[in-house]
Amino acid sequence: MNGVDLLFLGTGTSAGVPMIGCHCPVCSSIDPHDKRTRCSVVIGYGGKKILVDTTPELRLQCVANRVDWIDAVVLTHAHADHIMGLDDVRRFNAIRQGPLDIWADRVTHETLSAPFGYAFNAPNKADKVFRPHLIRRFIDGPFEIEGQTWTPIPMIHGKMDVLGFRVGNLAYCTDVSTMPEASFGLLENLDVLVLDALAWHEHPTHFSIDQALAVVERLKPRQTLFTHIAHGLAHAETNARLPHNVKLAYDGQRVEASL
């Protein structure tokens, strides 16, 4: 393919679906589309694969979707559901027999230093310790991975600054409750928009369905897929209520866009 493709490794909220101790209709559903691990995707182009966020289920997600190789990691922000699987990328270090670039803003890198500082120290080959070998790359504007420009999309997640990303005519914008005015101009003429839509009701740190639909109406992407989905949204029932070009994403789904 000459364009860009996105594989959803996970589409669930920070608690995942089903949630521990919940037996609601969605948490008890037998529809596989209602089984949602924490939010992460792999974006691919030109034979390269870039992992966006490292969830607590990262190993299971990669095994389930046969993700056997990645070329870099990009992080949206440093909440636990988006970073706590970072140690598992050590397996990709072993496969590629070399380090991995970790792209993130300065605040995210500072947060990573506490739980994962060891992963950014060059390994001593003599001790043969099996751990990640990561190289810090700082996002402070558009950046390039494997010959393709990534445009960071500034967003607000509650009171926290986070990043979405545009690659070609595909954009990935999870964990957002407010879209700054300047960011709308970075999201025009999209083939595919992936956007946070937690629930029908409003929430202090995530778009509701109606708030997300208002963004869709303004941007008019050709296709929109909602992610970071809580247990109040049954897959089939919710999709039946959404516009024809807007749907809930699901774990394992693939989508393509032009570069």
HELIX and SHEET records of a PDB file:
HELIX    1   1 PRO A   32  ASP A   34  5                                   3    
HELIX    2   2 LEU A   58  ALA A   64  1                                   7    
HELIX    3   3 ALA A   80  ILE A   83  1                                   4    
HELIX    4   4 LEU A   86  VAL A   89  5                                   4    
HELIX    5   5 ARG A   90  ARG A   96  1                                   7    
HELIX    6   6 ARG A  106  PHE A  116  1                                  11    
HELIX    7   7 GLY A  117  PHE A  120  5                                   4    
HELIX    8   8 GLU A  181  PHE A  184  1                                   4    
HELIX    9   9 GLY A  185  LEU A  187  5                                   3    
HELIX   10  10 ILE A  209  LEU A  219  1                                  11    
HELIX   11  11 HIS A  235  ARG A  241  1                                   7    
SHEET    1   A 7 LEU A 134  PHE A 138  0                                        
SHEET    2   A 7 LEU A 100  ALA A 104  1                                        
SHEET    3   A 7 ALA A  72  VAL A  74  1                                        
SHEET    4   A 7 LYS A  48  VAL A  52  1                                        
SHEET    5   A 7 SER A  40  TYR A  45 -1                                        
SHEET    6   A 7 VAL A   4  GLY A  10 -1                                        
SHEET    7   A 7 ARG A 254  ALA A 257 -1                                        
SHEET    1   B 7 PHE A 143  ILE A 145  0                                        
SHEET    2   B 7 GLN A 148  HIS A 157 -1                                        
SHEET    3   B 7 MET A 160  VAL A 167 -1                                        
SHEET    4   B 7 LEU A 170  CYS A 173 -1                                        
SHEET    5   B 7 VAL A 192  ASP A 196  1                                        
SHEET    6   B 7 GLN A 223  THR A 227  1                                        
SHEET    7   B 7 VAL A 246  LEU A 248  1                                        
END                                                                             
